[in-house]
Amino acid sequence: MAEAAQANDTDLIQGRTGAWEIVLGLEVHAQVVSKAKLFSGAATAFGAEPNTQVSFVDAGFPGMLPVINEYCVEQAVRTGLGLDAEINLHSVFDRKNYFYADLPAGYQISQYLQPIVGKGTITLDLPGGRTRAVGITRLHLEQDAGKSLHDQHPTKTYVDLNRAGVALMEIVSEPDLRSAEEAGAYLKKLRSILRYLGTCDGNMEEGSLRCDVNVSVRKPGAPLGTRCEIKNVNSIRFVGQAIEYEARRQIELLEDGGEIRQETRLFDSGRGETRSMRSKEHAHDYRYFPDPDLLPLELDAAWVARIKASLPELPDAKKARFMKDFDLSTYDAGVLVGEQETADFYETVASGRDPKLAANWVISELFGALNRAGKTIAESPVSAPALGELVGLISDNTISGRIAKDVFQAMVETGKGAAAIVEEKGLRQVTDTGAIEAEIDRIMATHADKVAEYRGGKDKLFGFFVGQVMKATGGKANPAMLNELLKKKLAG
Amino acid sequence: MSLDRKTVAHIATLARIRLEPKEADALAGELEGILRWVEQLNEVDVSGVAPMSGVEQFKLPQRKDAVTDGGDRDRILANAPEAAAGFFAVPKVVE
Protein backbone atom coordinates (compact mmCIF):
# COMPACT_ATOMS: atom_id res chain seq x y z
CA MET A 1 0.00 0.00 0.00
CA ALA A 2 1.40 3.36 -0.95
CA GLU A 3 1.90 5.89 1.80
CA ALA A 4 0.21 9.29 1.75
CA ALA A 5 2.10 12.49 0.95
CA GLN A 6 3.28 13.17 4.44
CA ALA A 7 6.82 13.55 5.65
CA ASN A 8 8.32 10.82 7.77
CA ASP A 9 9.74 12.17 11.00
CA THR A 10 13.18 11.41 9.59
CA ASP A 11 12.52 13.72 6.62
CA LEU A 12 11.86 16.75 8.85
CA ILE A 13 14.59 19.34 9.20
CA GLN A 14 15.39 20.65 12.65
CA GLY A 15 15.64 24.42 12.94
CA ARG A 16 16.08 26.66 15.98
CA THR A 17 12.31 26.94 16.36
CA GLY A 18 11.53 23.27 15.89
CA ALA A 19 10.94 20.88 13.02
CA TRP A 20 10.22 21.98 9.44
CA GLU A 21 8.74 20.05 6.54
CA ILE A 22 10.03 20.48 2.98
CA VAL A 23 7.42 20.54 0.22
CA LEU A 24 8.66 19.85 -3.31
CA GLY A 25 7.16 19.77 -6.77
CA LEU A 26 9.19 18.95 -9.88
CA GLU A 27 8.85 20.20 -13.44
CA VAL A 28 10.77 17.95 -15.77
CA HIS A 29 11.50 18.84 -19.38
CA ALA A 30 11.99 15.62 -21.31
CA GLN A 31 13.20 15.82 -24.90
CA VAL A 32 11.01 13.67 -27.14
CA VAL A 33 12.77 10.95 -29.12
CA SER A 34 11.99 11.84 -32.75
CA LYS A 35 13.89 12.34 -35.99
CA ALA A 36 12.46 15.77 -36.78
CA LYS A 37 11.36 18.75 -34.68
CA LEU A 38 7.88 19.40 -33.25
CA PHE A 39 6.78 21.88 -35.92
CA SER A 40 9.46 21.65 -38.64
CA GLY A 41 11.33 19.07 -40.70
CA ALA A 42 14.79 19.94 -39.31
CA ALA A 43 16.78 17.18 -37.57
CA THR A 44 17.05 16.74 -33.80
CA ALA A 45 20.35 14.81 -33.51
CA PHE A 46 22.64 15.95 -30.70
CA GLY A 47 26.05 17.47 -31.35
CA ALA A 48 25.73 18.77 -34.93
CA GLU A 49 27.62 21.85 -36.17
CA PRO A 50 25.88 25.06 -35.01
CA ASN A 51 22.80 26.18 -36.96
CA THR A 52 22.95 23.28 -39.42
CA GLN A 53 19.69 21.74 -38.16
CA VAL A 54 17.51 24.81 -38.45
CA SER A 55 14.52 25.47 -40.70
CA PHE A 56 13.06 28.91 -41.39
CA VAL A 57 10.23 27.98 -38.97
CA ASP A 58 12.72 27.35 -36.16
CA ALA A 59 14.55 30.60 -36.91
CA GLY A 60 11.31 32.59 -36.66
CA PHE A 61 11.41 33.89 -40.22
CA PRO A 62 8.34 35.94 -41.14
CA GLY A 63 5.48 34.10 -42.79
CA MET A 64 6.65 30.60 -41.88
CA LEU A 65 3.94 28.28 -40.55
CA PRO A 66 4.34 25.45 -38.05
CA VAL A 67 3.08 21.95 -39.01
CA ILE A 68 2.93 19.44 -36.19
CA ASN A 69 4.95 16.20 -36.22
CA GLU A 70 2.45 13.34 -35.71
CA TYR A 71 5.09 11.10 -34.12
CA CYS A 72 5.84 13.68 -31.39
CA VAL A 73 2.12 13.67 -30.58
CA GLU A 74 2.16 9.87 -30.43
CA GLN A 75 5.19 9.94 -28.12
CA ALA A 76 3.44 12.35 -25.73
CA VAL A 77 0.35 10.13 -25.68
CA ARG A 78 2.50 7.04 -25.10
CA THR A 79 4.21 8.77 -22.18
CA GLY A 80 0.87 9.83 -20.72
CA LEU A 81 -0.39 6.26 -20.91
CA GLY A 82 2.83 5.03 -19.28
CA LEU A 83 2.20 7.44 -16.41
CA ASP A 84 -1.32 6.05 -16.05
CA ALA A 85 -2.67 9.49 -16.94
CA GLU A 86 -5.78 10.89 -18.59
CA ILE A 87 -5.28 11.56 -22.29
CA ASN A 88 -7.10 14.70 -23.45
CA LEU A 89 -8.56 14.03 -26.89
CA HIS A 90 -8.86 17.78 -27.36
CA SER A 91 -5.86 19.97 -26.57
CA VAL A 92 -4.71 23.44 -27.57
CA PHE A 93 -1.38 25.05 -28.43
CA ASP A 94 -0.70 28.48 -26.99
CA ARG A 95 1.99 31.09 -27.40
CA LYS A 96 4.09 31.79 -24.33
CA ASN A 97 5.57 35.22 -24.90
CA TYR A 98 8.99 36.32 -23.68
CA PHE A 99 12.14 37.84 -25.13
CA TYR A 100 15.44 36.04 -25.12
CA ALA A 101 18.25 35.82 -27.66
CA ASP A 102 17.76 32.09 -28.23
CA LEU A 103 13.98 32.38 -28.83
CA PRO A 104 13.81 33.86 -32.33
CA ALA A 105 10.02 34.10 -32.66
CA GLY A 106 9.65 35.96 -29.34
CA TYR A 107 7.30 33.23 -28.16
CA GLN A 108 7.44 29.54 -27.43
CA ILE A 109 4.65 27.32 -28.76
CA SER A 110 3.45 25.46 -25.68
CA GLN A 111 0.22 24.24 -24.10
CA TYR A 112 -1.36 26.11 -21.22
CA LEU A 113 -4.96 25.62 -20.16
CA GLN A 114 -5.64 22.51 -22.26
CA PRO A 115 -2.60 20.17 -22.23
CA ILE A 116 -2.52 16.87 -24.12
CA VAL A 117 -2.16 14.81 -20.91
CA GLY A 118 -3.88 15.37 -17.55
CA LYS A 119 -3.55 13.79 -14.11
CA GLY A 120 -1.43 10.67 -13.65
CA THR A 121 0.66 8.82 -11.08
CA ILE A 122 4.22 7.68 -10.48
CA THR A 123 5.06 5.10 -7.81
CA LEU A 124 8.30 5.83 -5.99
CA ASP A 125 10.57 3.00 -4.88
CA LEU A 126 11.96 4.01 -1.50
CA PRO A 127 14.53 2.37 0.78
CA GLY A 128 13.38 -0.68 2.70
CA GLY A 129 11.04 -1.73 -0.11
CA ARG A 130 8.57 1.08 0.68
CA THR A 131 6.61 2.59 -2.18
CA ARG A 132 4.66 5.84 -2.43
CA ALA A 133 2.36 7.24 -5.10
CA VAL A 134 3.17 10.75 -6.35
CA GLY A 135 0.64 12.67 -8.43
CA ILE A 136 1.40 13.96 -11.93
CA THR A 137 -0.50 17.19 -12.54
CA ARG A 138 -0.11 17.27 -16.31
CA LEU A 139 2.13 16.69 -19.30
CA HIS A 140 2.20 19.11 -22.20
CA LEU A 141 4.05 19.42 -25.50
CA GLU A 142 6.19 22.46 -26.24
CA GLN A 143 9.16 23.68 -28.26
CA ASP A 144 12.66 23.81 -26.87
CA ALA A 145 14.61 27.08 -27.19
CA GLY A 146 18.02 27.46 -28.84
CA LYS A 147 21.29 27.39 -26.97
CA SER A 148 23.24 30.47 -25.84
CA LEU A 149 26.98 30.34 -25.32
CA HIS A 150 28.18 33.17 -23.10
CA ASP A 151 31.86 32.27 -22.80
CA GLN A 152 33.06 32.34 -26.42
CA HIS A 153 33.58 36.08 -26.79
CA PRO A 154 34.19 38.95 -24.32
CA THR A 155 31.23 41.07 -25.38
CA LYS A 156 29.03 38.71 -27.42
CA THR A 157 26.68 35.84 -26.75
CA TYR A 158 26.71 33.16 -29.46
CA VAL A 159 23.43 31.53 -30.37
CA ASP A 160 22.92 28.07 -31.88
CA LEU A 161 19.36 27.29 -32.97
CA ASN A 162 19.85 23.53 -33.57
CA ARG A 163 17.83 22.78 -30.44
CA ALA A 164 15.21 25.46 -31.15
CA GLY A 165 11.91 23.80 -31.95
CA VAL A 166 12.84 20.30 -30.75
CA ALA A 167 9.82 18.70 -29.03
CA LEU A 168 9.79 18.69 -25.25
CA MET A 169 7.36 17.10 -22.84
CA GLU A 170 6.98 19.19 -19.71
CA ILE A 171 5.93 16.82 -16.94
CA VAL A 172 4.69 18.55 -13.80
CA SER A 173 4.33 16.76 -10.45
CA GLU A 174 1.95 17.60 -7.65
CA PRO A 175 3.69 19.12 -4.57
CA ASP A 176 3.76 15.60 -3.11
CA LEU A 177 7.49 15.16 -2.51
CA ARG A 178 8.92 15.66 0.97
CA SER A 179 12.70 15.19 0.80
CA ALA A 180 15.71 15.35 -1.50
CA GLU A 181 15.76 11.56 -1.41
CA GLU A 182 12.16 11.38 -2.67
CA ALA A 183 12.91 13.90 -5.41
CA GLY A 184 15.80 11.66 -6.51
CA ALA A 185 13.58 8.57 -6.43
CA TYR A 186 10.97 10.44 -8.51
CA LEU A 187 13.50 11.43 -11.17
CA LYS A 188 14.97 7.94 -11.34
CA LYS A 189 11.56 6.35 -11.71
CA LEU A 190 10.41 8.88 -14.29
CA ARG A 191 13.59 8.40 -16.30
CA SER A 192 13.21 4.64 -16.12
CA ILE A 193 9.61 4.80 -17.40
CA LEU A 194 10.55 7.20 -20.23
CA ARG A 195 13.38 4.93 -21.31
CA TYR A 196 11.18 1.83 -21.25
CA LEU A 197 8.65 3.68 -23.39
CA GLY A 198 11.36 4.92 -25.76
CA THR A 199 9.91 8.44 -25.60
CA CYS A 200 12.98 10.17 -24.07
CA ASP A 201 16.55 8.89 -23.78
CA GLY A 202 16.83 10.35 -20.26
CA ASN A 203 20.36 11.65 -20.81
CA MET A 204 20.83 14.44 -18.26
CA GLU A 205 24.38 15.27 -19.40
CA GLU A 206 23.20 16.06 -22.93
CA GLY A 207 20.21 17.95 -21.54
CA SER A 208 17.56 15.49 -22.79
CA LEU A 209 16.13 15.51 -19.27
CA ARG A 210 16.17 18.79 -17.32
CA CYS A 211 14.62 19.56 -14.02
CA ASP A 212 13.18 22.65 -12.29
CA VAL A 213 12.47 22.21 -8.59
CA ASN A 214 9.82 24.11 -6.63
CA VAL A 215 10.86 24.29 -2.99
CA SER A 216 8.93 25.59 0.02
CA VAL A 217 9.03 24.85 3.74
CA ARG A 218 6.38 24.84 6.47
CA LYS A 219 5.83 23.70 10.02
CA PRO A 220 4.24 20.22 9.88
CA GLY A 221 0.49 20.57 9.31
CA ALA A 222 0.69 24.29 8.44
CA PRO A 223 -0.55 25.69 5.08
CA LEU A 224 1.90 25.63 2.14
CA GLY A 225 4.69 28.21 2.34
CA THR A 226 5.82 30.56 -0.44
CA ARG A 227 7.87 28.64 -2.98
CA CYS A 228 11.00 29.37 -4.96
CA GLU A 229 11.68 27.75 -8.31
CA ILE A 230 15.19 26.48 -8.94
CA LYS A 231 15.90 26.32 -12.66
CA ASN A 232 17.68 23.77 -14.81
CA VAL A 233 19.31 21.45 -12.33
CA ASN A 234 21.04 18.93 -14.56
CA SER A 235 21.80 15.85 -12.46
CA ILE A 236 20.02 13.86 -9.78
CA ARG A 237 22.86 14.58 -7.37
CA PHE A 238 22.60 18.34 -7.99
CA VAL A 239 18.82 18.19 -7.48
CA GLY A 240 19.49 16.78 -4.01
CA GLN A 241 22.12 19.42 -3.23
CA ALA A 242 19.95 22.26 -4.50
CA ILE A 243 17.00 21.14 -2.36
CA GLU A 244 19.08 20.73 0.80
CA TYR A 245 20.64 24.17 0.33
CA GLU A 246 17.41 25.95 -0.60
CA ALA A 247 15.40 24.43 2.28
CA ARG A 248 18.09 25.50 4.78
CA ARG A 249 18.17 29.00 3.31
CA GLN A 250 14.40 29.38 3.59
CA ILE A 251 14.28 28.03 7.16
CA GLU A 252 17.06 30.36 8.30
CA LEU A 253 15.35 33.32 6.63
CA LEU A 254 12.00 32.53 8.27
CA GLU A 255 13.51 31.87 11.68
CA ASP A 256 15.29 35.22 11.51
CA GLY A 257 11.87 36.83 11.04
CA GLY A 258 12.24 37.29 7.28
CA GLU A 259 9.84 36.50 4.44
CA ILE A 260 10.28 34.27 1.42
CA ARG A 261 9.91 36.12 -1.88
CA GLN A 262 8.47 34.01 -4.69
CA GLU A 263 11.25 34.02 -7.26
CA THR A 264 13.27 32.04 -9.75
CA ARG A 265 16.67 30.91 -8.52
CA LEU A 266 19.66 29.35 -10.20
CA PHE A 267 21.67 26.44 -8.77
CA ASP A 268 25.42 27.03 -8.87
CA SER A 269 26.87 23.52 -8.83
CA GLY A 270 30.40 24.83 -8.28
CA ARG A 271 29.46 26.51 -5.00
CA GLY A 272 26.61 24.16 -4.11
CA GLU A 273 24.21 27.08 -3.55
CA THR A 274 21.19 28.75 -5.14
CA ARG A 275 20.98 32.42 -6.03
CA SER A 276 18.34 34.80 -7.30
CA MET A 277 17.91 35.30 -11.07
CA ARG A 278 16.93 38.97 -11.22
CA SER A 279 16.49 38.83 -14.99
CA LYS A 280 13.46 36.60 -14.54
CA GLU A 281 11.51 39.12 -12.44
CA HIS A 282 9.03 39.91 -15.17
CA ALA A 283 9.26 36.54 -16.79
CA HIS A 284 6.11 35.14 -15.20
CA ASP A 285 3.96 37.53 -17.22
CA TYR A 286 3.89 35.33 -20.31
CA ARG A 287 0.59 36.60 -21.78
CA TYR A 288 -0.43 33.18 -23.10
CA PHE A 289 -2.96 33.08 -25.92
CA PRO A 290 -4.03 30.33 -28.38
CA ASP A 291 -1.61 30.17 -31.32
CA PRO A 292 -3.58 31.41 -34.32
CA ASP A 293 -1.31 29.34 -36.63
CA LEU A 294 -2.47 26.05 -35.11
CA LEU A 295 -5.90 24.48 -34.82
CA PRO A 296 -6.70 22.48 -31.69
CA LEU A 297 -5.23 18.98 -31.64
CA GLU A 298 -8.01 16.39 -31.87
CA LEU A 299 -7.12 12.77 -31.12
CA ASP A 300 -9.04 9.66 -32.05
CA ALA A 301 -9.92 7.46 -29.06
CA ALA A 302 -9.33 4.28 -31.09
CA TRP A 303 -5.85 5.52 -32.04
CA VAL A 304 -5.06 6.18 -28.36
CA ALA A 305 -6.33 2.68 -27.50
CA ARG A 306 -4.01 1.17 -30.12
CA ILE A 307 -1.02 2.96 -28.57
CA LYS A 308 -2.09 1.73 -25.14
CA ALA A 309 -2.23 -1.84 -26.41
CA SER A 310 1.32 -1.51 -27.76
CA LEU A 311 2.94 -0.34 -24.50
CA PRO A 312 5.81 -2.50 -23.27
CA GLU A 313 5.80 -4.09 -19.82
CA LEU A 314 6.77 -1.18 -17.56
CA PRO A 315 9.12 -1.27 -14.53
CA ASP A 316 6.42 -1.66 -11.85
CA ALA A 317 4.72 -4.57 -13.63
CA LYS A 318 8.05 -6.20 -14.41
CA LYS A 319 9.19 -5.83 -10.81
CA ALA A 320 5.99 -7.45 -9.52
CA ARG A 321 6.40 -10.30 -11.99
CA PHE A 322 10.05 -10.87 -11.02
CA MET A 323 9.06 -11.00 -7.33
CA LYS A 324 6.17 -13.38 -7.99
CA ASP A 325 7.60 -15.69 -10.65
CA PHE A 326 11.25 -15.69 -9.59
CA ASP A 327 10.76 -15.19 -5.84
CA LEU A 328 13.21 -12.24 -5.86
CA SER A 329 13.43 -9.73 -3.01
CA THR A 330 11.96 -6.24 -3.51
CA TYR A 331 15.47 -4.85 -3.64
CA ASP A 332 16.85 -7.31 -6.19
CA ALA A 333 13.78 -6.99 -8.41
CA GLY A 334 14.00 -3.18 -8.19
CA VAL A 335 17.66 -3.14 -9.21
CA LEU A 336 17.08 -5.51 -12.13
CA VAL A 337 14.13 -3.63 -13.65
CA GLY A 338 15.72 -0.14 -13.45
CA GLU A 339 16.82 -0.41 -17.07
CA GLN A 340 15.07 -2.45 -19.73
CA GLU A 341 18.45 -3.79 -20.96
CA THR A 342 19.33 -5.05 -17.48
CA ALA A 343 15.95 -6.73 -17.05
CA ASP A 344 16.25 -8.42 -20.46
CA PHE A 345 19.81 -9.52 -19.68
CA TYR A 346 18.67 -11.00 -16.38
CA GLU A 347 15.76 -12.85 -17.93
CA THR A 348 18.10 -14.48 -20.44
CA VAL A 349 20.51 -15.52 -17.68
CA ALA A 350 17.64 -16.89 -15.56
CA SER A 351 15.91 -18.68 -18.43
CA GLY A 352 15.71 -22.38 -17.46
CA ARG A 353 17.97 -21.82 -14.46
CA ASP A 354 17.83 -21.00 -10.74
CA PRO A 355 16.40 -17.43 -10.86
CA LYS A 356 17.68 -16.35 -7.43
CA LEU A 357 21.18 -17.58 -8.16
CA ALA A 358 21.00 -15.82 -11.54
CA ALA A 359 19.93 -12.57 -9.80
CA ASN A 360 22.86 -12.80 -7.38
CA TRP A 361 25.31 -13.28 -10.22
CA VAL A 362 23.95 -10.41 -12.27
CA ILE A 363 23.76 -8.00 -9.33
CA SER A 364 26.96 -8.84 -7.44
CA GLU A 365 29.46 -10.27 -9.91
CA LEU A 366 28.41 -8.82 -13.25
CA PHE A 367 27.55 -5.29 -11.98
CA GLY A 368 30.79 -5.32 -9.96
CA ALA A 369 32.83 -6.20 -13.04
CA LEU A 370 31.01 -3.62 -15.19
CA ASN A 371 31.56 -0.90 -12.57
CA ARG A 372 35.24 -1.68 -12.35
CA ALA A 373 35.57 -1.56 -16.13
CA GLY A 374 33.32 1.53 -16.43
CA LYS A 375 31.08 -0.28 -18.91
CA THR A 376 27.33 -0.44 -19.44
CA ILE A 377 25.39 -3.68 -19.63
CA ALA A 378 25.23 -3.34 -23.41
CA GLU A 379 29.04 -3.41 -23.48
CA SER A 380 29.31 -6.36 -21.09
CA PRO A 381 32.31 -8.57 -21.86
CA VAL A 382 30.23 -11.57 -20.71
CA SER A 383 27.01 -12.12 -22.67
CA ALA A 384 23.75 -13.11 -21.01
CA PRO A 385 23.77 -16.67 -22.46
CA ALA A 386 27.40 -17.08 -21.31
CA LEU A 387 26.57 -16.01 -17.76
CA GLY A 388 23.56 -18.32 -17.87
CA GLU A 389 25.86 -21.20 -18.78
CA LEU A 390 28.03 -20.41 -15.74
CA VAL A 391 25.00 -20.29 -13.44
CA GLY A 392 23.92 -23.64 -14.88
CA LEU A 393 27.33 -25.16 -14.06
CA ILE A 394 26.94 -24.07 -10.43
CA SER A 395 23.41 -25.45 -10.16
CA ASP A 396 24.31 -28.87 -11.57
CA ASN A 397 27.31 -29.10 -9.23
CA THR A 398 29.91 -29.07 -12.00
CA ILE A 399 31.71 -26.29 -10.15
CA SER A 400 31.35 -24.69 -6.72
CA GLY A 401 30.29 -21.08 -6.23
CA ARG A 402 33.81 -20.21 -5.17
CA ILE A 403 35.45 -21.71 -8.26
CA ALA A 404 32.75 -20.03 -10.33
CA LYS A 405 34.15 -16.63 -9.36
CA ASP A 406 37.52 -17.61 -10.84
CA VAL A 407 35.80 -18.92 -13.96
CA PHE A 408 33.84 -15.65 -14.24
CA GLN A 409 37.05 -13.65 -13.98
CA ALA A 410 38.56 -15.76 -16.76
CA MET A 411 35.43 -15.20 -18.87
CA VAL A 412 35.75 -11.43 -18.41
CA GLU A 413 39.42 -11.54 -19.40
CA THR A 414 39.32 -14.02 -22.27
CA GLY A 415 35.75 -13.90 -23.53
CA LYS A 416 35.70 -17.73 -23.55
CA GLY A 417 32.68 -19.79 -22.47
CA ALA A 418 32.26 -21.07 -18.91
CA ALA A 419 32.30 -24.79 -19.76
CA ALA A 420 35.36 -24.36 -21.97
CA ILE A 421 37.29 -22.64 -19.17
CA VAL A 422 36.26 -25.29 -16.64
CA GLU A 423 37.51 -28.07 -18.95
CA GLU A 424 40.66 -26.24 -19.99
CA LYS A 425 41.73 -25.48 -16.42
CA GLY A 426 40.45 -28.75 -14.97
CA LEU A 427 38.17 -26.96 -12.52
CA ARG A 428 35.41 -29.56 -12.52
CA GLN A 429 34.35 -30.03 -8.95
CA VAL A 430 35.14 -33.33 -7.22
CA THR A 431 31.78 -34.88 -6.45
CA ASP A 432 33.11 -38.40 -6.29
CA THR A 433 32.55 -39.46 -2.65
CA GLY A 434 35.43 -41.92 -2.77
CA ALA A 435 37.93 -39.33 -3.97
CA ILE A 436 36.92 -36.83 -1.29
CA GLU A 437 36.98 -39.53 1.39
CA ALA A 438 40.48 -40.56 0.32
CA GLU A 439 41.71 -36.98 0.73
CA ILE A 440 40.03 -36.68 4.12
CA ASP A 441 41.65 -39.91 5.29
CA ARG A 442 45.05 -38.71 4.12
CA ILE A 443 44.72 -35.33 5.86
CA MET A 444 43.48 -36.95 9.07
CA ALA A 445 46.43 -39.34 9.06
CA THR A 446 48.92 -36.48 8.59
CA HIS A 447 47.31 -34.44 11.37
CA ALA A 448 46.53 -37.12 13.92
CA ASP A 449 47.28 -34.66 16.75
CA LYS A 450 44.67 -32.20 15.47
CA VAL A 451 42.14 -35.02 15.11
CA ALA A 452 42.66 -35.87 18.74
CA GLU A 453 42.25 -32.23 19.79
CA TYR A 454 39.05 -31.95 17.74
CA ARG A 455 37.64 -35.07 19.32
CA GLY A 456 38.66 -33.62 22.68
CA GLY A 457 36.19 -30.77 22.10
CA LYS A 458 38.10 -28.22 20.04
CA ASP A 459 35.28 -27.79 17.48
CA LYS A 460 36.93 -24.81 15.83
CA LEU A 461 39.44 -27.11 14.17
CA PHE A 462 36.73 -28.22 11.74
CA GLY A 463 37.55 -25.24 9.56
CA PHE A 464 41.21 -26.25 9.56
CA PHE A 465 40.35 -29.69 8.10
CA VAL A 466 38.05 -28.14 5.48
CA GLY A 467 40.86 -25.83 4.47
CA GLN A 468 43.40 -28.64 4.22
CA VAL A 469 41.18 -30.83 2.04
CA MET A 470 40.25 -27.87 -0.16
CA LYS A 471 43.90 -27.01 -0.56
CA ALA A 472 44.75 -30.59 -1.46
CA THR A 473 41.98 -30.71 -4.09
CA GLY A 474 42.76 -27.28 -5.52
CA GLY A 475 39.45 -25.95 -4.19
CA LYS A 476 37.52 -28.39 -6.33
CA ALA A 477 35.89 -30.54 -3.64
CA ASN A 478 32.15 -30.02 -3.51
CA PRO A 479 31.78 -27.97 -0.29
CA ALA A 480 28.50 -29.50 0.86
CA MET A 481 29.73 -33.07 0.32
CA LEU A 482 33.05 -32.28 1.96
CA ASN A 483 31.34 -30.88 5.06
CA GLU A 484 29.08 -33.88 5.39
CA LEU A 485 31.82 -36.51 4.88
CA LEU A 486 34.31 -34.71 7.12
CA LYS A 487 31.81 -34.43 9.96
CA LYS A 488 31.11 -38.14 9.75
CA LYS A 489 34.79 -39.13 9.64
CA LEU A 490 35.90 -36.81 12.45
CA ALA A 491 33.10 -38.06 14.63
CA GLY A 492 34.87 -41.38 14.31
CA MET B 1 -11.42 48.91 -17.36
CA SER B 2 -8.99 51.74 -16.87
CA LEU B 3 -5.26 51.63 -17.41
CA ASP B 4 -2.88 53.57 -15.22
CA ARG B 5 0.54 54.77 -16.38
CA LYS B 6 2.30 52.07 -14.40
CA THR B 7 0.44 49.32 -16.22
CA VAL B 8 1.19 50.93 -19.57
CA ALA B 9 4.88 51.15 -18.66
CA HIS B 10 4.84 47.48 -17.64
CA ILE B 11 3.24 46.40 -20.92
CA ALA B 12 5.83 48.44 -22.79
CA THR B 13 8.63 46.69 -20.88
CA LEU B 14 7.18 43.26 -21.68
CA ALA B 15 6.94 44.21 -25.35
CA ARG B 16 10.44 45.75 -25.31
CA ILE B 17 9.09 49.12 -26.49
CA ARG B 18 10.89 52.23 -25.26
CA LEU B 19 8.28 54.67 -23.98
CA GLU B 20 8.78 58.33 -22.97
CA PRO B 21 6.74 59.24 -19.85
CA LYS B 22 4.66 61.77 -21.80
CA GLU B 23 3.76 59.11 -24.36
CA ALA B 24 2.36 56.88 -21.64
CA ASP B 25 -0.69 59.08 -21.00
CA ALA B 26 -1.66 59.22 -24.64
CA LEU B 27 -1.14 55.47 -25.02
CA ALA B 28 -3.17 54.75 -21.90
CA GLY B 29 -6.10 56.52 -23.53
CA GLU B 30 -5.73 54.62 -26.80
CA LEU B 31 -5.38 51.26 -25.10
CA GLU B 32 -8.43 51.98 -22.94
CA GLY B 33 -10.41 52.66 -26.06
CA ILE B 34 -9.41 49.28 -27.51
CA LEU B 35 -10.25 47.50 -24.27
CA ARG B 36 -13.66 49.19 -24.08
CA TRP B 37 -14.40 48.06 -27.60
CA VAL B 38 -13.43 44.47 -26.78
CA GLU B 39 -15.38 44.56 -23.53
CA GLN B 40 -18.59 45.12 -25.46
CA LEU B 41 -18.29 41.45 -26.38
CA ASN B 42 -18.98 40.62 -22.73
CA GLU B 43 -22.55 41.73 -23.31
CA VAL B 44 -23.15 38.68 -25.51
CA ASP B 45 -24.38 35.62 -23.61
CA VAL B 46 -22.07 32.78 -24.70
CA SER B 47 -22.94 30.30 -21.94
CA GLY B 48 -23.11 26.85 -23.48
CA VAL B 49 -21.17 27.88 -26.59
CA ALA B 50 -17.82 26.11 -27.07
CA PRO B 51 -14.86 28.41 -27.74
CA MET B 52 -14.21 28.65 -31.49
CA SER B 53 -10.68 28.29 -32.72
CA GLY B 54 -11.32 29.33 -36.30
CA VAL B 55 -14.00 29.87 -38.90
CA GLU B 56 -12.84 26.93 -41.03
CA GLN B 57 -13.65 23.49 -39.65
CA PHE B 58 -10.43 21.85 -40.78
CA LYS B 59 -8.48 19.30 -38.78
CA LEU B 60 -4.98 20.27 -37.66
CA PRO B 61 -2.74 19.04 -40.49
CA GLN B 62 0.04 16.71 -39.34
CA ARG B 63 3.43 15.80 -40.75
CA LYS B 64 5.42 12.52 -40.82
CA ASP B 65 8.49 12.28 -38.59
CA ALA B 66 11.09 12.73 -41.32
CA VAL B 67 14.03 15.11 -41.74
CA THR B 68 13.11 17.27 -44.72
CA ASP B 69 14.71 20.59 -43.82
CA GLY B 70 17.85 22.19 -42.40
CA GLY B 71 21.45 22.11 -43.59
CA ASP B 72 21.11 25.65 -44.91
CA ARG B 73 23.17 27.63 -42.45
CA ASP B 74 24.24 30.38 -44.82
CA ARG B 75 20.66 31.35 -45.58
CA ILE B 76 19.65 31.03 -41.91
CA LEU B 77 22.42 33.45 -40.94
CA ALA B 78 22.07 35.70 -44.02
CA ASN B 79 19.93 38.34 -42.28
CA ALA B 80 21.72 38.23 -38.94
CA PRO B 81 23.26 41.64 -38.06
CA GLU B 82 26.29 39.66 -36.93
CA ALA B 83 27.44 36.04 -37.12
CA ALA B 84 30.64 34.29 -36.11
CA ALA B 85 31.86 30.70 -36.45
CA GLY B 86 28.42 29.59 -37.59
CA PHE B 87 26.64 31.18 -34.63
CA PHE B 88 24.38 34.21 -34.38
CA ALA B 89 26.40 36.78 -32.43
CA VAL B 90 24.35 39.10 -30.21
CA PRO B 91 25.25 41.59 -27.46
CA LYS B 92 26.22 39.63 -24.37
CA VAL B 93 23.26 38.36 -22.37
CA VAL B 94 24.57 38.01 -18.84
CA GLU B 95 22.73 35.86 -16.33
Interface residues (C-beta under 8 A of the other chain):
Chain A: S34 K35 A36 S40 G41 A42 A43 E49 P50 N51 T52 Q53 V54 S55 F56 V57 A59 V67 I68 N69 E70 Y71 C72 V73 V92 N97 F99 Y100 A101 S148 L149 H150 Q152 H153 P154 T155 K156 T157 Y158 V159 D160 L161 L266 M277 S279 H282 D285 R287 P290 L294 L295 P296 L297 E298
Chain B: H10 T13 L14 R16 S53 G54 F58 K59 L60 P61 Q62 R63 K64 D65 A66 V67 T68 D69 G70 G71 D72 R73 I76 L77 E82 A84 A85 G86 F87 F88 A89 V90 P91 K92 V93 V94 E95
